[in-house]
Amino acid sequence: MRIRVYSWGLLFFFFALTTIQSKAQMGYQLHKSRNESSWFIGVNAGLTSYNGDLARYNFDPIYKYKEESKFAISLNIGKSLNRYFSARAFYTSGGLKAFNNPKSIRYDAKLNVFGLQILANFNTLISQLEYVPDFYIYGIGGIASVSTKPMLYYISNDSLNNTTIDSLNYTTKISSFDLNAGLGISYTILRNFDAYAELVYHYTMSDELDLVTESKKDKFFHTLIGIRYRFAFAGNKGTSIFERKR
């Protein structure tokens, strides 16, 4: 009787161990395919924060987000090249603004950005991991085309209802290229979904995005949080709606 119980115990232990190993291997394969072959699409929302000639709060992040930032939405599509690098194309629609009392000028602009970026996974680069962990930090670098439709207003001394500066042509869009770099964090929340947050610095090649040419090139920050969906992974058929059997 004892031998039979002992045998069933060994059989159960062997079965449990095999199941754990199988799940671990599946998890490894899932992560490995996420590193090397998955296409993805991401949507996010955040703020674009102005940093130019009219900015007053470049060293005060609270007032920078409160007084010199506008809501922005963004879409990106890309592909994991390997466990170290990914590439993506992105589009951002946002705005820039400033309220400069010393110069009696209020600045407001629509902002559109199209670009390409490379993402570098610091966890796998530094630790030489053979898979992408659920949580990782990554660097961002890229180029983009930027366009603004700027408006300048005189600030009235007795009212916040500002007067348009008529000497400028407001129908003209200002376009430029920019170099951008930043940091991001990503966390796997479901099998195909990641949550992520990023802070990206955009350095433009123009000093005219705010219609004021007094010093250095215009710049802005993009702060965002979003959701990324990864399509079916190699070796894991059925993880995407595009690969399910019908």
KOLMIZA-830019 format. One record per residue: x, y, z of N, C-alpha, C in turn; chain. Coordinates in nm, 4 decimals, decimal comma. Layout:
REM KOLMIZA-830019
NODE      npx      npy      npz     capx     capy     capz      cpx      cpy      cpz cadena
NODE        X        Y        Z        X        Y        Z        X        Y        Z      A
...
This chain:
REM KOLMIZA-830019
NODE      npx      npy      npz     capx     capy     capz      cpx      cpy      cpz cadena
NODE   0,0827  -0,1210   0,0000   0,0000   0,0000   0,0000   0,0858   0,1255   0,0000      A
NODE   0,1881   0,1238   0,0895   0,2774   0,2380   0,0952   0,3514   0,2576  -0,0374      A
NODE   0,3911   0,1443  -0,0988   0,4627   0,1526  -0,2268   0,3738   0,2153  -0,3325      A
NODE   0,2432   0,1786  -0,3319   0,1506   0,2332  -0,4302   0,1343   0,3851  -0,4102      A
NODE   0,1180   0,4267  -0,2833   0,1046   0,5707  -0,2537   0,2300   0,6448  -0,2959      A
NODE   0,3448   0,5841  -0,2644   0,4722   0,6450  -0,3000   0,4859   0,6579  -0,4523      A
NODE   0,4419   0,5557  -0,5242   0,4499   0,5581  -0,6707   0,3598   0,6658  -0,7283      A
NODE   0,2360   0,6756  -0,6732   0,1454   0,7809  -0,7215   0,2000   0,9193  -0,6881      A
NODE   0,2664   0,9310  -0,5732   0,3268   1,0583  -0,5363   0,4373   1,0981  -0,6328      A
NODE   0,5222   1,0017  -0,6679   0,6278   1,0285  -0,7652   0,5698   1,0658  -0,9007      A
NODE   0,4645   0,9950  -0,9408   0,4008   1,0231  -1,0694   0,3424   1,1638  -1,0722      A
NODE   0,2780   1,2038  -0,9618   0,2203   1,3387  -0,9530   0,3303   1,4444  -0,9569      A
NODE   0,4391   1,4191  -0,8823   0,5508   1,5137  -0,8794   0,6125   1,5290  -1,0184      A
NODE   0,6298   1,4166  -1,0873   0,6869   1,4202  -1,2221   0,5958   1,4979  -1,3176      A
NODE   0,4650   1,4752  -1,3071   0,3688   1,5454  -1,3921   0,3714   1,6957  -1,3647      A
NODE   0,3740   1,7334  -1,2358   0,3770   1,8757  -1,1991   0,5047   1,9412  -1,2492      A
NODE   0,6175   1,8724  -1,2331   0,7450   1,9271  -1,2777   0,7460   1,9463  -1,4284      A
NODE   0,6914   1,8487  -1,5016   0,6850   1,8581  -1,6473   0,5983   1,9760  -1,6909      A
NODE   0,4854   1,9956  -1,6201   0,3956   2,1065  -1,6524   0,4630   2,2404  -1,6293      A
NODE   0,5330   2,2540  -1,5156   0,6031   2,3787  -1,4846   0,7099   2,4078  -1,5890      A
NODE   0,7875   2,3048  -1,6242   0,8919   2,3227  -1,7240   0,8326   2,3612  -1,8587      A
NODE   0,7184   2,2989  -1,8934   0,6527   2,3301  -2,0202   0,6063   2,4746  -2,0238      A
NODE   0,5456   2,5210  -1,9113   0,5011   2,6603  -1,9050   0,6183   2,7560  -1,9084      A
NODE   0,7258   2,7202  -1,8399   0,8444   2,8062  -1,8408   0,9022   2,8170  -1,9812      A
NODE   0,9075   2,7018  -2,0509   0,9587   2,7025  -2,1872   0,8692   2,7848  -2,2785      A
NODE   0,7364   2,7719  -2,2586   0,6426   2,8498  -2,3385   0,6604   2,9992  -2,3110      A
NODE   0,6787   3,0328  -2,1801   0,7009   3,1734  -2,1454   0,8293   3,2255  -2,2068      A
NODE   0,9350   3,1436  -2,2014   1,0608   3,1844  -2,2618   1,0454   3,2061  -2,4115      A
NODE   0,9767   3,1109  -2,4772   0,9567   3,1216  -2,6213   0,8728   3,2442  -2,6557      A
NODE   0,7732   3,2705  -2,5702   0,6895   3,3881  -2,5915   0,7740   3,5140  -2,5849      A
NODE   0,8548   3,5261  -2,4796   0,9394   3,6445  -2,4657   1,0421   3,6514  -2,5776      A
NODE   1,0980   3,5370  -2,6150   1,1986   3,5346  -2,7200   1,1391   3,5863  -2,8511      A
NODE   1,0156   3,5449  -2,8795   0,9532   3,5908  -3,0031   0,9153   3,7380  -2,9942      A
NODE   0,8811   3,7840  -2,8706   0,8544   3,9270  -2,8535   0,9800   4,0071  -2,8868      A
NODE   1,0950   3,9555  -2,8495   1,2212   4,0252  -2,8758   1,2476   4,0389  -3,0241      A
NODE   1,2277   3,9298  -3,0955   1,2911   3,9162  -3,2252   1,1996   3,9372  -3,3447      A
NODE   1,0685   3,9259  -3,3276   0,9890   3,9225  -3,4499   0,8541   3,9929  -3,4444      A
NODE   0,8102   4,0395  -3,3279   0,6729   4,0870  -3,3188   0,6550   4,2280  -3,3765      A
NODE   0,5494   4,2437  -3,4535   0,5022   4,3758  -3,4941   0,4147   4,4305  -3,3817      A
NODE   0,4090   4,5620  -3,3681   0,3278   4,6198  -3,2614   0,2681   4,7527  -3,3060      A
NODE   0,1617   4,7909  -3,2351   0,0982   4,9201  -3,2553   0,0681   4,9781  -3,1179      A
NODE   0,0928   5,1083  -3,1011   0,0720   5,1714  -2,9719  -0,0065   5,3011  -2,9840      A
NODE  -0,0883   5,3287  -2,8868  -0,1601   5,4559  -2,8785  -0,1310   5,5152  -2,7407      A
NODE  -0,1222   5,6474  -2,7346  -0,0901   5,7105  -2,6074  -0,1465   5,8512  -2,5999      A
NODE  -0,1480   5,9035  -2,4801  -0,1924   6,0401  -2,4547  -0,0957   6,1036  -2,3564      A
NODE  -0,0815   6,2360  -2,3653   0,0115   6,3036  -2,2760   0,0118   6,4529  -2,2980      A
NODE   0,1290   6,5141  -2,2797   0,1448   6,6586  -2,2908   0,2675   6,6913  -2,3748      A
NODE   0,2559   6,7942  -2,4589   0,3718   6,8526  -2,5266   0,4011   6,9861  -2,4597      A
NODE   0,5259   7,0041  -2,4158   0,5643   7,1186  -2,3335   0,6638   7,2070  -2,4070      A
NODE   0,6286   7,3324  -2,4222   0,7073   7,4295  -2,4984   0,8353   7,4693  -2,4244      A
NODE   0,9448   7,4846  -2,5018   1,0726   7,5309  -2,4486   1,1392   7,6177  -2,5554      A
NODE   1,1080   7,7490  -2,5535   1,1605   7,8394  -2,6557   1,1804   7,9787  -2,6011      A
NODE   1,1824   8,0770  -2,6908   1,2144   8,2143  -2,6526   1,1135   8,2753  -2,5551      A
NODE   0,9891   8,2324  -2,5602   0,8853   8,2892  -2,4746   0,8617   8,2093  -2,3470      A
NODE   0,9306   8,0978  -2,3307   0,9107   8,0125  -2,2134   0,9648   8,0793  -2,0872      A
NODE   0,8942   8,0604  -1,9757   0,9352   8,1185  -1,8477   0,9637   8,0134  -1,7414      A
NODE   0,9219   7,8881  -1,7634   0,9266   7,7881  -1,6573   1,0087   7,6659  -1,6960      A
NODE   1,1211   7,6891  -1,7633   1,2045   7,5764  -1,8064   1,2641   7,4989  -1,6893      A
NODE   1,2766   7,5628  -1,5731   1,3363   7,4961  -1,4568   1,2342   7,4748  -1,3452      A
NODE   1,1074   7,4815  -1,3807   0,9997   7,4590  -1,2846   0,9007   7,3607  -1,3471      A
NODE   0,9190   7,2287  -1,3237   0,8364   7,1289  -1,3934   0,6880   7,1408  -1,3633      A
NODE   0,6514   7,1846  -1,2442   0,5092   7,1958  -1,2103   0,4420   7,3020  -1,2956      A
NODE   0,5018   7,4224  -1,2999   0,4440   7,5289  -1,3810   0,4647   7,5040  -1,5308      A
NODE   0,5690   7,4297  -1,5643   0,5891   7,3944  -1,7053   0,4693   7,3129  -1,7559      A
NODE   0,4279   7,2129  -1,6796   0,3134   7,1317  -1,7208   0,1818   7,2074  -1,7071      A
NODE   0,1748   7,2998  -1,6112   0,0512   7,3725  -1,5877   0,0313   7,4864  -1,6861      A
NODE   0,1369   7,5632  -1,7143   0,1238   7,6868  -1,7912   0,1769   7,6789  -1,9343      A
NODE   0,2664   7,5845  -1,9621   0,3326   7,5837  -2,0931   0,3233   7,4469  -2,1609      A
NODE   0,2144   7,3760  -2,1368   0,1941   7,2445  -2,1975   0,0521   7,2325  -2,2505      A
NODE   0,0363   7,1505  -2,3542  -0,0956   7,1246  -2,4111  -0,1133   6,9742  -2,4304      A
NODE  -0,2396   6,9325  -2,4318  -0,2729   6,7911  -2,4481  -0,2285   6,7409  -2,5849      A
NODE  -0,1792   6,6174  -2,5892  -0,1331   6,5573  -2,7145  -0,1729   6,4104  -2,7197      A
NODE  -0,2013   6,3620  -2,8390  -0,2248   6,2198  -2,8619  -0,1273   6,1715  -2,9685      A
NODE  -0,0968   6,0434  -2,9655   0,0048   5,9920  -3,0566  -0,0253   5,8472  -3,0932      A
NODE   0,0200   5,8075  -3,2104   0,0067   5,6715  -3,2614   0,1413   5,6273  -3,3144      A
NODE   0,1802   5,5021  -3,2859   0,3049   5,4499  -3,3402   0,2880   5,3064  -3,3861      A
NODE   0,3608   5,2694  -3,4904   0,3602   5,1345  -3,5468   0,5053   5,0928  -3,5664      A
NODE   0,5396   4,9714  -3,5237   0,6783   4,9311  -3,5351   0,6982   4,7820  -3,5301      A
NODE   0,8264   4,7430  -3,5192   0,8635   4,6010  -3,5191   0,9846   4,5788  -3,4301      A
NODE   0,9814   4,4705  -3,3544   1,0980   4,4284  -3,2782   1,1998   4,3680  -3,3746      A
NODE   1,3187   4,4241  -3,3778   1,4235   4,3750  -3,4687   1,4985   4,2574  -3,4073      A
NODE   1,5231   4,2634  -3,2793   1,5856   4,1558  -3,2026   1,5610   4,1866  -3,0554      A
NODE   1,6277   4,1158  -2,9653   1,5997   4,1388  -2,8237   1,6596   4,2691  -2,7719      A
NODE   1,7383   4,3369  -2,8546   1,8000   4,4627  -2,8133   1,7307   4,5868  -2,8706      A
NODE   1,6869   4,5793  -2,9954   1,6404   4,6993  -3,0651   1,5038   4,6785  -3,1311      A
NODE   1,4286   4,7879  -3,1364   1,3037   4,7951  -3,2113   1,3041   4,9227  -3,2928      A
NODE   1,2211   4,9269  -3,3958   1,2063   5,0470  -3,4783   1,0584   5,0794  -3,4911      A
NODE   1,0255   5,2087  -3,4979   0,8855   5,2464  -3,5098   0,8703   5,3791  -3,5839      A
NODE   0,7557   5,3951  -3,6473   0,7135   5,5220  -3,7058   0,6043   5,5785  -3,6167      A
NODE   0,5990   5,7115  -3,6028   0,5014   5,7695  -3,5118   0,4429   5,8991  -3,5673      A
NODE   0,3244   5,9306  -3,5186   0,2592   6,0589  -3,5482   0,2042   6,1155  -3,4178      A
NODE   0,2302   6,2433  -3,3935   0,1824   6,3107  -3,2732   0,1064   6,4362  -3,3110      A
NODE  -0,0090   6,4545  -3,2496  -0,0870   6,5770  -3,2655  -0,1006   6,6418  -3,1282      A
NODE  -0,0469   6,7625  -3,1145  -0,0500   6,8299  -2,9857  -0,0493   6,9799  -3,0025      A
NODE   0,0203   7,0471  -2,9139   0,0253   7,1924  -2,9210   0,1342   7,2493  -2,8321      A
NODE   0,1605   7,3788  -2,8495   0,2584   7,4506  -2,7690   0,1953   7,5808  -2,7219      A
NODE   0,2333   7,6258  -2,6015   0,1782   7,7517  -2,5545   0,2705   7,8142  -2,4500      A
NODE   0,2536   7,9457  -2,4321   0,3260   8,0196  -2,3282   0,2500   8,1475  -2,2985      A
NODE   0,2629   8,1943  -2,1750   0,2010   8,3199  -2,1327   0,3118   8,4041  -2,0722      A
NODE   0,3690   8,4944  -2,1520   0,4866   8,5693  -2,1111   0,4481   8,7112  -2,0704      A
NODE   0,4299   8,7330  -1,9411   0,3920   8,8650  -1,8909   0,4978   8,9725  -1,9161      A
NODE   0,6274   8,9454  -1,8923   0,7278   9,0502  -1,9156   0,7274   9,1030  -2,0586      A
NODE   0,7006   9,0171  -2,1551   0,6983   9,0604  -2,2955   0,5567   9,0927  -2,3432      A
NODE   0,4598   9,0772  -2,2568   0,3190   9,1044  -2,2901   0,2742   9,0268  -2,4143      A
NODE   0,3170   8,9027  -2,4233   0,2834   8,8189  -2,5386   0,2327   8,6839  -2,4900      A
NODE   0,1253   8,6389  -2,5495   0,0769   8,5017  -2,5292   0,0957   8,4249  -2,6590      A
NODE   0,1494   8,3049  -2,6467   0,1798   8,2207  -2,7628   0,0926   8,0960  -2,7584      A
NODE   0,0377   8,0600  -2,8734  -0,0443   7,9401  -2,8836  -0,0243   7,8802  -3,0227      A
NODE  -0,0036   7,7482  -3,0293   0,0233   7,6857  -3,1588  -0,0272   7,5434  -3,1621      A
NODE  -0,0768   7,5024  -3,2783  -0,1037   7,3613  -3,3041   0,0272   7,2962  -3,3468      A
NODE   0,0427   7,1698  -3,3125   0,1680   7,0995  -3,3382   0,1401   6,9634  -3,3993      A
NODE   0,2123   6,9304  -3,5073   0,2048   6,7986  -3,5695   0,3461   6,7478  -3,5929      A
NODE   0,3680   6,6219  -3,5578   0,5014   6,5637  -3,5689   0,4909   6,4257  -3,6335      A
NODE   0,5706   6,4015  -3,7393   0,5842   6,2698  -3,8013   0,7307   6,2299  -3,7885      A
NODE   0,7583   6,1026  -3,7558   0,8980   6,0663  -3,7431   0,9246   5,9175  -3,7356      A
NODE   1,0539   5,8856  -3,7285   1,1040   5,7491  -3,7131   1,1952   5,7450  -3,5913      A
NODE   1,1858   5,6349  -3,5151   1,2659   5,6214  -3,3944   1,3198   5,4797  -3,3793      A
NODE   1,4357   5,4697  -3,3135   1,4944   5,3422  -3,2739   1,4851   5,3317  -3,1224      A
NODE   1,4407   5,2158  -3,0725   1,4295   5,1907  -2,9292   1,5361   5,0895  -2,8894      A
NODE   1,6096   5,1185  -2,7835   1,7152   5,0294  -2,7343   1,6791   4,9807  -2,5948      A
NODE   1,6674   4,8492  -2,5775   1,6309   4,7893  -2,4497   1,7549   4,7827  -2,3595      A
NODE   1,7592   4,8673  -2,2557   1,8760   4,8730  -2,1687   1,8914   4,7463  -2,0852      A
NODE   1,7813   4,6823  -2,0482   1,7906   4,5611  -1,9665   1,8626   4,4489  -2,0393      A
NODE   1,8269   4,4270  -2,1667   1,8914   4,3182  -2,2404   2,0313   4,3583  -2,2873      A
NODE   2,0526   4,4859  -2,3157   2,1850   4,5309  -2,3583   2,2864   4,5210  -2,2452      A
NODE   2,2472   4,5648  -2,1272   2,3408   4,5673  -2,0148   2,3566   4,4300  -1,9509      A
NODE   2,2430   4,3614  -1,9295   2,2479   4,2322  -1,8612   2,2668   4,1145  -1,9557      A
NODE   2,2603   4,1404  -2,0876   2,2749   4,0337  -2,1877   2,1733   3,9215  -2,1668      A
NODE   2,0486   3,9587  -2,1349   1,9428   3,8602  -2,1191   1,9072   3,7989  -2,2538      A
NODE   1,8628   3,6731  -2,2511   1,8223   3,6057  -2,3732   1,6720   3,6159  -2,3968      A
NODE   1,6065   3,6999  -2,3208   1,4629   3,7235  -2,3375   1,4335   3,8661  -2,2908      A
NODE   1,3175   3,9163  -2,3289   1,2743   4,0482  -2,2829   1,1939   4,0303  -2,1547      A
NODE   1,2350   4,0909  -2,0437   1,1601   4,0745  -1,9185   1,0262   4,1487  -1,9228      A
NODE   0,9396   4,1179  -1,8292   0,8094   4,1839  -1,8251   0,8232   4,3348  -1,8053      A
NODE   0,9214   4,3753  -1,7265   0,9474   4,5174  -1,7034   1,0866   4,5517  -1,7544      A
NODE   1,0966   4,6568  -1,8323   1,2276   4,6985  -1,8805   1,2298   4,8486  -1,9097      A
NODE   1,3504   4,9023  -1,9125   1,3747   5,0434  -1,9427   1,4395   5,0518  -2,0796      A
NODE   1,3989   5,1487  -2,1594   1,4555   5,1596  -2,2930   1,4873   5,3055  -2,3288      A
NODE   1,5828   5,3205  -2,4190   1,6183   5,4513  -2,4703   1,5542   5,4748  -2,6056      A
NODE   1,5365   5,6014  -2,6405   1,4685   5,6406  -2,7635   1,5544   5,7419  -2,8377      A
NODE   1,5674   5,7249  -2,9682   1,6379   5,8226  -3,0509   1,5797   5,8232  -3,1906      A
NODE   1,5660   5,9435  -3,2504   1,5077   5,9475  -3,3834   1,5113   6,0842  -3,4481      A
NODE   1,4487   6,0919  -3,5643   1,4346   6,2161  -3,6387   1,2871   6,2335  -3,6728      A
NODE   1,2466   6,3592  -3,6969   1,1048   6,3838  -3,7229   1,0875   6,5119  -3,8035      A
NODE   0,9706   6,5227  -3,8650   0,9275   6,6454  -3,9318   0,8246   6,7128  -3,8419      A
NODE   0,8469   6,8403  -3,8116   0,7623   6,9150  -3,7187   0,6969   7,0308  -3,7924      A
NODE   0,5694   7,0540  -3,7665   0,5008   7,1711  -3,8211   0,4128   7,2333  -3,7139      A
NODE   0,4094   7,3662  -3,7102   0,3243   7,4383  -3,6167   0,2443   7,5440  -3,6927      A
NODE   0,1302   7,5769  -3,6376   0,0527   7,6904  -3,6862   0,0434   7,7886  -3,5700      A
NODE   0,1411   7,8805  -3,5594   0,1523   7,9643  -3,4394   0,0615   8,0867  -3,4424      A
NODE   0,0219   8,1284  -3,3216  -0,0544   8,2513  -3,3024   0,0099   8,3285  -3,1879      A
NODE   0,0288   8,4589  -3,2067   0,0790   8,5462  -3,1016  -0,0272   8,6507  -3,0682      A
NODE  -0,0409   8,6817  -2,9401  -0,1379   8,7806  -2,8957  -0,0702   8,8786  -2,8004      A
NODE  -0,1098   9,0052  -2,8074  -0,0723   9,1010  -2,7044  -0,1543   9,0737  -2,5794      A
NODE  -0,0904   9,0767  -2,4646  -0,1611   9,0595  -2,3388  -0,2117   9,1952  -2,2930      A
NODE  -0,3415   9,2078  -2,2786  -0,4015   9,3330  -2,2328  -0,3745   9,3522  -2,0847      A
NODE  -0,3510   9,4760  -2,0445  -0,3213   9,5062  -1,9047  -0,4422   9,4885  -1,8138      A
NODE  -0,5614   9,5058  -1,8678  -0,6802   9,5014  -1,7844  -0,7680   9,3790  -1,8087      A
NODE  -0,7223   9,2876  -1,8961  -0,8052   9,1716  -1,9259  -0,7210   9,0600  -1,9830      A
NODE  -0,7714   8,9379  -1,9680  -0,7046   8,8233  -2,0287  -0,7525   8,8000  -2,1712      A
NODE  -0,8453   8,8820  -2,2193  -0,8893   8,8727  -2,3589  -0,7858   8,9428  -2,4452      A
NODE  -0,6952   8,8644  -2,5009  -0,5790   8,9214  -2,5687  -0,6120   8,9691  -2,7091      A
NODE  -0,5255   9,0543  -2,7625  -0,5408   9,1099  -2,8959  -0,4397   9,0459  -2,9900      A
NODE  -0,4873   9,0034  -3,1047  -0,4000   8,9405  -3,2023  -0,2983   9,0408  -3,2556      A
NODE  -0,1747   8,9954  -3,2741  -0,0704   9,0795  -3,3336  -0,0891   9,0743  -3,4845      A
NODE  -0,1456   9,1795  -3,5420  -0,1901   9,1765  -3,6810  -0,0758   9,1813  -3,7825      A
NODE   0,0436   9,2151  -3,7388   0,1526   9,2324  -3,8345   0,2089   9,1005  -3,8842      A
NODE   0,1605   8,9890  -3,8299   0,2150   8,8592  -3,8682   0,1133   8,7800  -3,9495      A
NODE   0,1636   8,6910  -4,0339   0,0778   8,6087  -4,1188   0,0479   8,4776  -4,0468      A
NODE  -0,0695   8,4667  -3,9870  -0,1005   8,3512  -3,9052  -0,1442   8,2298  -3,9858      A
NODE  -0,1732   8,2475  -4,1141  -0,2173   8,1333  -4,1934  -0,1000   8,0455  -4,2358      A
NODE   0,0213   8,0959  -4,2194   0,1394   8,0222  -4,2623   0,1796   7,9193  -4,1571      A
NODE   0,2048   7,7963  -4,2012   0,2578   7,6938  -4,1133   0,4096   7,6982  -4,1151      A
NODE   0,4682   7,6820  -3,9997   0,6134   7,6779  -3,9873   0,6554   7,5318  -3,9786      A
NODE   0,7472   7,4895  -4,0638   0,7911   7,3493  -4,0671   0,9404   7,3390  -4,0426      A
NODE   0,9814   7,2290  -3,9852   1,1223   7,2062  -3,9563   1,1445   7,0572  -3,9322      A
NODE   1,2712   7,0199  -3,9191   1,3079   6,8853  -3,8755   1,3539   6,8918  -3,7305      A
NODE   1,3461   6,7795  -3,6618   1,3998   6,7766  -3,5264   1,4747   6,6473  -3,5015      A
NODE   1,5642   6,6530  -3,4035   1,6308   6,5357  -3,3487   1,5701   6,5123  -3,2116      A
NODE   1,5356   6,3885  -3,1813   1,4700   6,3610  -3,0539   1,5356   6,2447  -2,9816      A
NODE   1,5308   6,2504  -2,8498   1,5886   6,1453  -2,7657   1,5118   6,1415  -2,6349      A
NODE   1,5050   6,0227  -2,5743   1,4316   6,0124  -2,4490   1,4463   5,8778  -2,3823      A
NODE   1,3647   5,8584  -2,2788   1,3635   5,7350  -2,2013   1,2209   5,6849  -2,1896      A
NODE   1,2074   5,5527  -2,1792   1,0761   5,4934  -2,1609   1,0831   5,3737  -2,0688      A
NODE   0,9683   5,3369  -2,0123   0,9556   5,2143  -1,9337   0,8371   5,1357  -1,9887      A
NODE   0,8482   5,0045  -1,9863   0,7430   4,9181  -2,0387   0,7168   4,8043  -1,9421      A
NODE   0,5878   4,7670  -1,9303   0,5502   4,6559  -1,8426   0,4427   4,5722  -1,9110      A
NODE   0,4646   4,4421  -1,9170   0,3685   4,3509  -1,9772   0,2508   4,3313  -1,8833      A
NODE   0,1304   4,3704  -1,9281   0,0122   4,3574  -1,8424  -0,0755   4,2393  -1,8821      A
NODE  -0,0727   4,2004  -2,0097  -0,1420   4,0829  -2,0590  -0,0525   4,0184  -2,1643      A
NODE  -0,0952   3,9029  -2,2146  -0,0103   3,8279  -2,3080   0,0315   3,9106  -2,4294      A
NODE  -0,0589   3,9897  -2,4832  -0,0283   4,0678  -2,6025  -0,0176   4,2180  -2,5767      A
NODE  -0,0353   4,2612  -2,4525  -0,0428   4,4042  -2,4245   0,0683   4,4488  -2,3293      A
NODE   0,1256   4,5660  -2,3600   0,2208   4,6324  -2,2720   0,1664   4,7699  -2,2352      A
NODE   0,1903   4,8127  -2,1127   0,1682   4,9513  -2,0735   0,3047   5,0201  -2,0737      A
NODE   0,3089   5,1451  -2,1194   0,4374   5,2133  -2,1261   0,4230   5,3625  -2,0980      A
NODE   0,5354   5,4235  -2,0574   0,5424   5,5673  -2,0337   0,6743   5,6183  -2,0884      A
NODE   0,6730   5,7394  -2,1435   0,7933   5,7933  -2,2069   0,8070   5,9430  -2,1799      A
NODE   0,9312   5,9890  -2,1801   0,9639   6,1315  -2,1811   1,0638   6,1525  -2,2939      A
NODE   1,0230   6,2316  -2,3960   1,1054   6,2492  -2,5156   1,1327   6,3981  -2,5359      A
NODE   1,2585   6,4315  -2,5606   1,3036   6,5692  -2,5839   1,3218   6,5905  -2,7342      A
NODE   1,2578   6,6942  -2,7881   1,2659   6,7263  -2,9303   1,3434   6,8565  -2,9500      A
NODE   1,4526   6,8486  -3,0214   1,5349   6,9663  -3,0537   1,5151   6,9974  -3,2020      A
NODE   1,4473   7,1088  -3,2317   1,4153   7,1404  -3,3706   1,5288   7,2170  -3,4377      A
NODE   1,5254   7,2201  -3,5691   1,6254   7,2913  -3,6479   1,5807   7,4328  -3,6821      A
NODE   1,4791   7,4846  -3,6137   1,4238   7,6168  -3,6438   1,4086   7,6981  -3,5160      A
NODE   1,4215   7,8307  -3,5303   1,3936   7,9235  -3,4213   1,2675   8,0041  -3,4519      A
NODE   1,1839   7,9505  -3,5420   1,0667   8,0259  -3,5846   0,9346   7,9577  -3,5505      A
NODE   0,9385   7,8477  -3,4760   0,8138   7,7798  -3,4422   0,7237   7,8664  -3,3558      A
NODE   0,7824   7,9612  -3,2819   0,7049   8,0523  -3,1992   0,7008   8,1941  -3,2563      A
NODE   0,7474   8,2120  -3,3806   0,7496   8,3423  -3,4493   0,8379   8,4438  -3,3782      A
NODE   0,9263   8,3983  -3,2911   1,0201   8,4864  -3,2214   1,1598   8,4315  -3,2435      A
NODE   1,2471   8,5122  -3,2997   1,3841   8,4683  -3,3297   1,4820   8,5514  -3,2481      A
NODE   1,5010   8,5093  -3,1246   1,5860   8,5871  -3,0353   1,7091   8,5116  -2,9874      A
NODE   1,7017   8,3809  -2,9826   1,8157   8,3084  -2,9252   1,8364   8,1750  -2,9962      A
NODE   1,8293   8,0645  -2,9231   1,8621   7,9338  -2,9775   1,7400   7,8703  -3,0423      A
NODE   1,7608   7,7517  -3,0984   1,6534   7,6786  -3,1656   1,5410   7,6449  -3,0670      A
NODE   1,4190   7,6335  -3,1218   1,3040   7,5987  -3,0396   1,3058   7,4501  -3,0050      A
NODE   1,2520   7,4191  -2,8878   1,2525   7,2820  -2,8370   1,1204   7,2541  -2,7663      A
NODE   1,0902   7,1256  -2,7482   0,9745   7,0880  -2,6670   0,9922   6,9465  -2,6143      A
NODE   0,9205   6,9185  -2,5051   0,9191   6,7861  -2,4450   0,7849   6,7196  -2,4734      A
NODE   0,7868   6,5871  -2,4841   0,6633   6,5099  -2,4979   0,6607   6,4060  -2,3866      A
NODE   0,5654   6,4197  -2,2958   0,5456   6,3255  -2,1854   0,4185   6,2462  -2,2120      A
NODE   0,4248   6,1127  -2,2005   0,3086   6,0329  -2,2419   0,2996   5,9022  -2,1665      A
NODE   0,1784   5,8472  -2,1649   0,1533   5,7110  -2,1183   0,0654   5,6435  -2,2229      A
NODE   0,0836   5,5123  -2,2430   0,0078   5,4474  -2,3490  -0,0025   5,2967  -2,3332      A
NODE  -0,0693   5,2366  -2,4301  -0,0880   5,0920  -2,4393  -0,0329   5,0440  -2,5732      A
NODE   0,0420   4,9342  -2,5701   0,1000   4,8753  -2,6913   0,0438   4,7352  -2,7113      A
NODE  -0,0003   4,7051  -2,8333  -0,0481   4,5706  -2,8670   0,0532   4,5040  -2,9581      A
NODE   0,0948   4,3835  -2,9212   0,1891   4,3063  -3,0027   0,1132   4,1960  -3,0751      A
NODE   0,1364   4,1846  -3,2061   0,0676   4,0843  -3,2858   0,1296   3,9468  -3,2633      A
NODE   0,0735   3,8446  -3,3290   0,1108   3,7050  -3,3016   0,2613   3,6855  -3,3040      A
NODE   0,3108   3,6055  -3,2101   0,4529   3,5812  -3,1969   0,4947   3,4557  -3,2717      A
NODE   0,6134   3,4548  -3,3223   0,6663   3,3357  -3,3890   0,6708   3,2198  -3,2907      A
NODE   0,6215   3,1038  -3,3320   0,6229   2,9875  -3,2449   0,5093   2,9829  -3,1452      A
NODE   0,4214   3,0845  -3,1503   0,3077   3,0881  -3,0591   0,1823   3,1225  -3,1366      A
NODE   0,1434   3,0399  -3,2294   0,0249   3,0636  -3,3105  -0,0984   3,0702  -3,2221      A
NODE  -0,1888   3,1558  -3,2612  -0,3129   3,1673  -3,1872  -0,3121   3,2752  -3,0815      A
NODE  -0,2003   3,3486  -3,0629  -0,1956   3,4542  -2,9631  -0,2507   3,5844  -3,0168      A
NODE  -0,2842   3,5901  -3,1426  -0,3387   3,7114  -3,2014  -0,4671   3,6774  -3,2756      A
NODE  -0,5575   3,7729  -3,2856  -0,6816   3,7503  -3,3585  -0,6549   3,7219  -3,5056      A
NODE  -0,5358   3,7605  -3,5537  -0,5036   3,7382  -3,6941  -0,4523   3,5964  -3,7192      A
NODE  -0,4245   3,5199  -3,6112  -0,3659   3,3872  -3,6280  -0,4559   3,2770  -3,5711      A
NODE  -0,5718   3,3117  -3,5189  -0,6568   3,2090  -3,4606  -0,7187   3,1200  -3,5679      A
NODE  -0,7324   2,9934  -3,5338  -0,7926   2,9003  -3,6278  -0,9415   2,9268  -3,6379      A
NODE  -0,9939   2,9149  -3,7584  -1,1357   2,9391  -3,7820  -1,2046   2,8088  -3,8190      A
